[in-house]
Amino acid sequence: NVRLDYTWCHFANTLCWTYYRPERKEAALVLWNLTTNESHVKFMTQIVLLAAAGEFCAVITATPEKHSAFKPINSLANAVTGGDLLNDNAEAKSLDGAKGGRDSKGDKEEDAKGSKSGFDSSDEESHKKTTGVAAAATPRAVEAVMSYTMEIRNSVGSIVDKRKLNFEPKFISICGTFVVVANDRTVYSWNIAPLASKALGSKSGVYAHAHHGGGTGGDADGLADGDDEDLDGFETIGTDGKKKKAVLGNTSGIHERMMDVDQDETTLRAAAQTPDAFTVVTEAIHDPVSAVIVCDRFLLLARRSGKARRYILPHMTPEHSYDFAREQLLDKRSIVSKRGSSQAAGLVEPRCMALNCSGTRVSVIDAQGSMGMFELEVAVTAADEDADSKDGPQSPAHNYHESHQPLYGRKYGSTRKDVWDMKWAEDNPEMLAVMEKMKLVILEGEVAEEPIVSASYIGTFKELEVKTFALDVLLERPDTSSPDSGIVITYESHALRQLRETLSTAGVEEALQVASRRPHPRMWRLLAEHALQELDLA
């Protein structure tokens, strides 16, 4: 049941994926428009994370920044002395002073030679005097520090805006309003809602702001010198009379917040700050972040222990607490006594989360491929947790978390196994599409439809149709300029298939009753289209 975790996304009817060409070191980002069948390719140093929603995709790239130390490496000298060389520049200079030193001209010549070889000449002399072996003209191992940049791109690959990240990102989530990036303890949120209107205004020369201070530098007139050749494709004239690329963004960082999750869990004080005021801490924590998901109203952040917390955006104010690993009583058929050691109803280390269209439910996949569904607005009572409780149901106030806050997130439905992909419907908060092993299962509430054999990756789920992509076939030849349209596979829900079958066998009158029992705009549209084809205008 192992599935490849491709770096891909789908937005604005555009399929986006990444791959490496043998003849190039850069990664290729391909954006294939499913309507026009046009492809756009962008090359980047290294693509770390990719996510999309609405009209934009967020691409995080990594660029190595080399920092060389000028201490020489000489394994033979180390072998002679039996360990690390203890002489430094100061010792070498003191030895030279004892022998009368060198003349200034000789010093300059030796220093020039040393600088060309990548280390100081006094180090070489020190190695000679200590071991009798000349130091190798090789610098110490080059230390590569990665620089991370997040770019917001449109459906043709042009950069709309971008930010520099001062930490190593591991997780990303995006919606139409916010994009959130996180690692084990640092969380960064950015309000991208104004980007669409700003992009329209900037093309007419109305809007041009300087990039945020944490990113690439800009001039006083709010324009950056050659920041990116793809940046929206428009130019303007700066104060020096030269053409410059306009960079969208804000000057004060009011749309950005950063937070350290290892804050005081008991006081629940908001610790979010602007990027300029925030200090990144790199020390490891005992319960790191394992998954994030964002919607227009809040951010849900899960930890490795299974605990989670909801933060209200844009200020990332802590709100509800959750525990996805806690065992809960579902119904009489799935009772697991807390006296035993089994934790069948709990999840282990959340890896992936998805929110429904109303933001009231979340589905979580853990490290073992188990998926559970939770109601975010419903508190967990004692009756939900202990089947043997004699006190009966209790109010949420009696069920406290470790932070002395009531727990939310009542689990519903049974835990599903071997799940590797999922997608909530965009127009129905009750429907969820799940990929289990080699089959697609559509859930409506707790009721599962008949499985459909499929190994594709879910792109969208709306209007009772699940659009999937056969990425295994596509990425066998990822550099093709015109992908086969057969990799796009659409599956209909049971209700839509039943209506089609009724129309073909029983006629419009019977189909009208079927649509009435399951009212949905897609059902009525299918019924109307069939009536027009049959010229049944009544």
C-alpha positions in Angstrom: 0.0 0.0 0.0 3.0 2.3 -0.5 2.1 5.4 -2.6 4.6 7.9 -3.9 4.3 11.4 -2.3 4.6 13.5 -5.4 5.2 17.3 -5.2 2.1 18.5 -7.1 -1.1 20.6 -6.8 -4.2 21.6 -8.7 -5.7 25.1 -8.9 -7.6 27.3 -11.4 -8.1 24.3 -13.7 -4.3 24.0 -13.9 -2.3 20.9 -12.9 1.1 21.6 -11.5 3.9 19.2 -10.8 7.7 19.2 -10.4 10.5 17.0 -11.7 14.3 17.1 -12.5 15.8 17.0 -15.9 19.1 15.0 -16.3 20.8 17.8 -18.1 19.9 20.5 -15.5 20.5 21.0 -11.8 17.4 23.1 -11.4 14.0 21.6 -10.7 11.3 22.1 -13.3 7.9 23.4 -12.3 5.3 22.6 -14.9 1.8 24.2 -15.1 -0.6 22.5 -17.5 -3.8 24.3 -18.2 -6.5 21.6 -18.6 -8.8 23.9 -20.7 -6.3 25.2 -23.3 -3.9 22.3 -23.1 -1.0 24.8 -22.8 2.0 24.1 -20.6 4.3 26.6 -18.9 7.7 25.5 -17.4 9.7 27.4 -14.8 13.1 26.3 -13.5 14.1 26.8 -9.9 17.1 25.8 -7.7 15.3 23.4 -5.4 11.6 23.1 -4.8 10.9 22.1 -1.2 7.1 22.5 -0.7 4.1 23.2 -3.0 0.5 24.0 -2.3 -2.4 25.7 -4.1 -5.8 27.1 -3.5 -8.1 29.5 -5.4 -6.1 31.4 -8.1 -2.6 31.0 -6.7 -0.1 28.4 -5.8 2.7 28.8 -3.1 6.1 27.5 -4.0 8.9 27.3 -1.4 12.4 27.0 -2.9 15.8 26.5 -1.3 19.0 28.1 -2.4 22.4 27.1 -0.9 24.6 29.9 0.4 28.2 28.7 0.7 30.2 29.8 3.7 33.9 28.7 3.7 36.1 28.5 6.7 39.7 29.3 6.1 41.3 26.8 8.4 43.4 24.2 6.4 42.7 20.5 6.4 45.6 18.1 6.6 44.8 14.6 7.5 48.5 13.5 7.3 49.4 16.3 9.8 46.6 15.1 12.1 47.9 11.6 11.9 51.4 12.6 12.9 50.3 14.5 15.9 47.7 11.9 16.8 44.8 14.3 16.9 43.6 17.8 16.1 46.2 20.4 15.5 46.4 22.8 18.5 48.3 25.6 16.9 46.5 28.7 15.8 47.5 31.9 14.2 48.6 33.5 17.5 51.0 30.6 18.3 52.4 30.7 14.9 53.1 34.4 15.2 54.7 34.0 18.6 57.1 31.4 17.1 58.0 33.7 14.3 58.7 36.5 16.8 61.1 34.3 18.6 63.2 33.8 15.5 63.3 37.4 14.7 60.2 37.4 12.4 60.0 38.0 8.7 60.5 41.2 6.8 57.4 43.1 5.7 57.9 42.3 2.1 58.1 38.6 2.8 55.0 38.7 4.9 53.1 40.3 2.1 54.2 37.7 -0.4 53.4 34.8 1.9 50.0 36.4 2.8 49.2 36.7 -0.9 50.0 33.1 -1.5 48.0 32.0 1.5 44.9 34.0 0.4 45.0 32.4 -3.0 45.2 28.9 -1.5 42.2 29.6 0.7 43.8 29.9 4.1 46.1 32.1 6.1 49.8 31.7 5.6 50.5 31.7 9.4 48.4 28.5 9.6 50.7 26.8 7.1 53.8 27.9 9.0 52.3 26.7 12.2 51.6 23.2 10.7 55.2 23.0 9.4 56.7 23.8 12.7 54.5 21.5 14.7 54.5 18.4 12.5 57.2 18.9 9.9 54.6 18.4 7.2 53.4 21.2 5.0 49.7 21.9 5.3 47.5 21.1 2.4 46.2 24.0 0.4 42.6 22.9 0.9 40.0 24.9 2.8 38.0 23.3 5.5 34.7 21.7 4.4 32.4 24.3 2.9 29.4 24.9 5.1 26.2 25.2 3.0 23.4 27.2 4.5 20.1 27.0 2.8 18.1 30.2 2.1 14.3 29.6 1.7 11.9 31.7 -0.4 8.2 31.4 -0.7 6.7 32.6 -4.0 3.1 33.1 -4.8 2.5 32.3 -8.5 -0.5 32.4 -10.8 -1.7 29.7 -13.2 0.9 30.6 -15.9 3.8 30.6 -13.4 4.4 34.3 -13.0 5.4 35.5 -9.6 2.7 37.7 -7.9 4.6 38.2 -4.6 7.3 36.5 -2.5 8.8 36.4 0.9 12.1 35.3 2.4 11.8 32.7 5.2 14.3 32.8 8.1 13.6 29.2 9.1 13.6 25.8 7.5 10.0 25.0 6.4 8.5 21.5 6.7 4.7 22.1 6.3 2.6 24.3 4.2 -1.1 25.0 3.9 -3.0 27.6 1.8 -6.5 28.8 1.3 -7.9 31.8 -0.7 -7.0 34.2 2.2 -4.0 32.8 4.1 -0.9 30.8 3.5 0.8 29.2 6.5 4.3 27.7 6.7 5.7 25.9 9.7 8.4 23.6 11.0 8.7 21.8 14.3 8.1 24.9 16.4 7.9 28.0 14.2 4.7 29.1 12.4 4.4 31.8 9.8 1.1 33.1 8.4 0.6 35.6 5.5 -2.6 37.2 4.5 -2.6 36.9 0.7 -6.2 38.1 0.1 -5.1 41.5 -1.2 -2.8 40.1 -3.8 -5.4 39.7 -6.5 -6.6 43.3 -6.3 -3.0 44.6 -5.9 -1.9 42.7 -9.0 -4.6 44.3 -11.1 -3.8 47.8 -9.8 0.0 47.4 -10.3 -0.3 46.5 -13.9 -1.9 49.9 -14.6 0.9 51.6 -12.7 -1.3 52.5 -9.7 0.2 50.3 -7.0 3.8 49.6 -6.2 5.0 48.9 -2.7 8.4 48.0 -1.3 9.0 44.4 -0.4 8.8 43.4 3.3 12.0 44.0 5.2 12.6 40.3 5.7 12.8 39.7 1.9 14.8 41.1 -0.9 15.9 44.7 -0.6 14.2 47.6 -2.4 14.8 51.2 -3.0 13.1 54.1 -1.3 10.6 54.4 -4.2 9.3 51.0 -3.4 10.8 49.0 -6.3 13.4 46.3 -6.3 16.3 46.1 -8.8 15.8 43.0 -10.9 14.2 41.0 -8.2 12.7 38.5 -10.5 12.3 38.5 -14.3 8.9 36.8 -14.0 7.5 39.1 -11.4 4.1 39.8 -12.9 5.7 40.8 -16.2 5.4 44.6 -15.8 7.9 47.4 -15.4 7.8 50.9 -14.1 10.2 53.9 -14.0 12.1 54.5 -10.7 13.4 57.8 -9.3 16.7 57.3 -11.1 15.0 57.1 -14.5 15.7 53.4 -14.9 13.2 50.7 -15.6 12.6 48.4 -12.6 10.4 45.5 -11.8 7.6 46.3 -9.4 7.4 44.1 -6.3 4.0 43.6 -4.6 3.8 43.4 -0.8 3.5 45.6 2.3 6.0 47.8 4.0 5.1 47.2 7.6 4.3 43.5 7.7 0.8 44.0 8.9 -0.4 41.0 6.9 2.2 38.6 8.4 2.5 37.0 11.8 5.0 34.5 13.3 4.7 32.4 16.4 6.5 29.8 18.5 4.3 26.9 19.4 6.4 26.2 22.5 4.6 28.9 24.4 3.0 28.9 27.8 0.2 26.3 27.4 -1.5 27.3 30.6 -2.1 30.9 30.0 -2.9 30.6 26.3 -1.5 34.1 25.7 -1.2 35.1 22.0 2.5 35.0 21.2 2.2 36.0 17.5 4.4 38.8 16.4 5.4 40.5 13.1 8.4 39.0 11.3 10.6 42.0 12.2 10.0 41.6 16.0 10.0 37.8 16.1 13.1 35.8 17.0 13.4 32.3 15.6 14.4 29.6 18.1 16.1 26.5 16.7 16.2 24.3 19.8 14.3 21.0 19.6 11.0 20.6 21.5 9.5 17.4 22.9 6.2 17.7 21.0 6.9 19.2 17.6 4.4 20.2 15.0 3.4 17.3 12.7 0.6 18.8 10.5 -1.1 22.1 9.7 -4.3 23.2 7.9 -5.7 26.6 7.3 -9.0 28.1 6.2 -10.3 31.7 5.9 -11.1 31.9 9.7 -8.6 29.9 11.6 -5.5 27.7 11.6 -5.5 24.2 13.0 -2.1 23.0 14.2 -1.5 19.3 15.2 1.4 18.0 17.3 3.2 14.7 17.2 1.5 13.6 20.4 -1.9 13.9 18.7 -2.9 17.1 20.6 -4.0 20.0 18.4 -5.0 23.7 18.8 -7.0 26.1 16.8 -5.8 29.7 16.3 -8.0 32.5 15.1 -6.6 34.4 12.2 -5.0 36.8 11.4 -3.5 37.4 14.8 -3.2 33.6 15.6 -5.1 33.9 18.9 -5.4 30.4 20.6 -8.9 29.1 20.8 -10.0 25.5 21.1 -7.9 22.5 22.1 -8.2 19.0 20.6 -6.7 15.6 21.2 -6.9 13.3 18.2 -5.0 10.5 20.0 -7.5 10.3 22.8 -9.8 7.3 22.7 -13.5 8.1 22.4 -16.7 6.1 22.5 -18.3 6.1 19.1 -21.3 3.8 19.4 -22.2 0.4 20.9 -20.6 -1.5 18.1 -17.2 0.3 18.5 -16.9 0.5 22.2 -13.3 0.0 23.4 -13.0 -0.2 27.2 -10.4 2.1 28.7 -9.4 -0.8 31.1 -7.7 -2.5 28.1 -4.6 -1.5 26.3 -6.2 -1.1 22.9 -6.4 2.5 21.5 -8.3 1.7 18.3 -10.3 4.9 18.4 -7.3 7.2 18.7 -4.8 8.4 16.1 -1.0 8.2 16.3 1.0 11.2 15.1 -1.2 13.2 12.7 0.5 13.6 9.3 -2.3 15.1 7.1 -5.4 17.1 7.8 -8.3 18.4 5.7 -11.2 20.7 6.5 -14.7 20.7 5.1 -16.0 23.7 3.2 -17.7 25.1 6.3 -14.8 24.6 8.6 -16.8 22.6 11.1 -15.2 19.2 10.5 -11.7 17.9 10.0 -10.4 14.6 8.7 -7.0 13.4 10.0 -4.6 10.8 8.6 -1.9 9.6 11.0 1.5 8.0 10.5 -0.1 4.5 10.3 -2.5 5.4 7.5 -5.6 5.5 9.8 -8.1 8.3 9.2 -10.5 9.7 11.7 -13.2 12.4 11.4 -13.9 15.0 14.1 -16.4 17.7 14.7 -14.5 20.8 15.6 -17.3 22.8 17.3 -18.6 19.9 19.5 -17.0 19.5 22.9 -15.8 16.0 24.1 -17.8 14.9 27.2 -16.9 12.2 29.7 -19.6 10.0 28.1 -17.7 10.2 24.8 -14.5 8.9 26.5 -15.6 6.3 29.0 -18.2 3.7 28.2 -18.3 2.6 31.9 -19.0 6.1 33.3 -21.7 5.9 35.9 -22.2 9.7 36.1 -23.6 9.9 32.6 -22.9 12.7 30.2 -21.1 15.7 31.6 -20.8 19.3 30.4 -17.7 20.3 28.5 -16.5 22.4 31.5 -15.9 19.1 33.5 -13.6 17.7 30.8 -10.4 19.7 31.0 -7.3 19.4 28.9 -3.8 19.7 30.4 -4.0 23.4 29.7 -7.2 23.6 31.9 -9.3 24.3 28.8 -12.3 22.1 27.7 -11.5 19.7 24.9 -13.3 19.9 21.6 -13.4 17.6 18.6 -15.9 14.9 19.1 -15.1 11.9 16.8 -17.8 10.5 14.5 -17.8 7.6 12.2 -15.4 4.6 12.3 -11.7 4.8 11.8 -10.7 3.9 8.3 -7.5 2.1 7.5 -4.8 2.4 4.8 -5.9 5.9 3.7 -3.4 7.9 1.6 -5.4 10.7 0.2 -8.6 12.6 1.0 -10.6 15.6 -0.2 -13.8 17.3 1.2 -16.4 18.4 -1.2 -16.3 22.2 -2.0 -20.1 22.5 -2.0 -21.3 20.0 0.6 -19.9 19.9 4.2 -21.0 16.3 4.7 -19.2 14.7 1.8 -15.7 13.4 1.8 -13.7 11.5 -0.9 -11.1 9.0 0.4 -8.5 6.9 -1.3 -8.0 3.5 0.5 -5.5 1.1 -1.0 -6.6 0.9 -4.6 -10.1 2.2 -4.3 -12.0 5.5 -4.1 -14.7 5.7 -1.3 -17.1 8.6 -1.1 -18.5 9.3 2.4 -21.6 11.3 3.2 -21.6 11.8 6.9 -20.9 8.3 8.3 -22.4 6.4 5.3 -19.9 5.1 2.7 -20.9 4.5 -0.9 -19.8 1.5 -2.9 -16.0 1.7 -3.5 -14.7 2.5 -7.0 -11.4 0.9 -8.2 -8.9 3.7 -8.7 -5.2 4.5 -8.0 -5.4 8.2 -9.0 -4.7 11.2 -6.8 -7.7 13.4 -5.9 -7.7 16.9 -7.3 -11.1 18.4 -6.7 -14.5 17.2 -5.4 -17.5 19.3 -6.3 -20.9 19.0 -7.9 -21.0 15.3 -6.9 -18.0 14.6 -9.1 -14.4 13.7 -8.0 -11.7 14.8 -10.4 -8.6 12.7 -10.1 -5.2 12.6 -11.8 -3.2 9.5 -12.8 0.1 10.9 -11.6 1.9 7.6 -11.8 1.3 7.6 -15.6 2.0 11.3 -16.0 5.3 11.3 -14.2 6.7 8.4 -16.2 7.3 11.1 -18.8 7.0 14.4 -16.9 8.7 16.5 -19.5 6.1 15.9 -22.2 4.8 19.2 -23.7 1.3 18.0 -24.2 0.2 15.4 -21.6 -2.5 12.9 -22.5 -5.9 14.0 -21.4 -6.6 10.5 -20.3 -4.7 11.1 -17.0 -7.7 13.2 -15.9 -10.3 10.8 -14.6 -13.7 12.0 -13.2 -15.8 9.7 -11.0 -19.4 10.4 -10.2 -21.1 9.9 -6.9 -23.7 7.2 -6.4 -26.6 9.6 -6.5 -25.5 11.1 -9.9 -24.9 7.7 -11.4 -28.3 6.5 -10.2 -30.0 9.5 -11.8 -28.3 8.9 -15.1 -29.4 5.3 -15.0 -33.0 6.3 -14.2 -33.1 8.8 -17.0 -32.0 6.1 -19.5 -34.3 3.4 -18.3 -37.4 4.9 -16.6 -37.7 8.3 -18.1 -38.0 11.9 -16.8 -40.9 11.3 -14.4 -39.2 8.7 -12.4 -35.9 10.6 -12.5 -37.7 13.7 -11.1 -38.6 11.7 -8.0 -35.0 10.5 -7.6 -33.8 14.1 -7.8 -36.4 15.2 -5.3 -35.2 12.7 -2.8 -31.6 14.0 -3.1 -31.8 17.7 -4.1 -28.6 19.1 -5.4 -27.9 21.8 -8.1 -25.9 19.2 -10.1 -28.8 16.8 -10.1 -31.3 19.4 -11.3 -28.9 20.5 -14.0 -28.5 16.9 -15.3 -32.3 16.6 -15.3 -32.7 19.8 -17.2 -30.1 18.9 -19.8 -31.7 15.6 -20.5 -35.1 17.3 -20.9 -33.7 19.8 -23.4 -32.1 17.0 -25.4 -35.5 15.2 -25.5 -37.3 18.5 -26.2 -39.4 17.9 -23.2 -40.1 21.5 -22.4 -42.9 20.8 -20.0 
